[in-house]
Amino acid sequence: MEIAFKKIAKESVDFELLGENIKLSGKVLRKTADLVLLKADLVGQISHICDRCGDELDLEINEPLEIFLSDGIYKGEIDDIDVMEFYDGVIDFNEILQSEVESIKSDYHYCSKCKI
């Protein structure tokens, strides 16, 4: 699912994207000429492998997201905000979903028998 940056105004635009056992839903609204704010929830399950024993496990995900989306390279003065850059004038929600899932997977996760 994609939407052009120029189609997003000060009023929010709602979206919902369903992935495999996971849903990204929320709204986007314009903050500046080059920045759009995404406020969303990432809810569902992701299959993963225990980082200790290698057994499969399902991670229950229920994460609120607040990310700024930049039309091109972010040249702002604020360094402590989460900014995702897009370079073709289009916001790709599939890329956002994939990026957030991979970010969660990059952390350490243990199955119930290894948490002890």
PyMOL commands that set and color helices and strands:
alter all, ss='L'
color gray80, all
select helices_A, chain A and resi 5-7+93-105
alter helices_A, ss='H'
color red, helices_A
select strands_A, chain A and resi 2-4+13-18+22-30+35-49+56-71+83-86+90-92
alter strands_A, ss='S'
color yellow, strands_A
deselect
rebuild
show_as cartoon
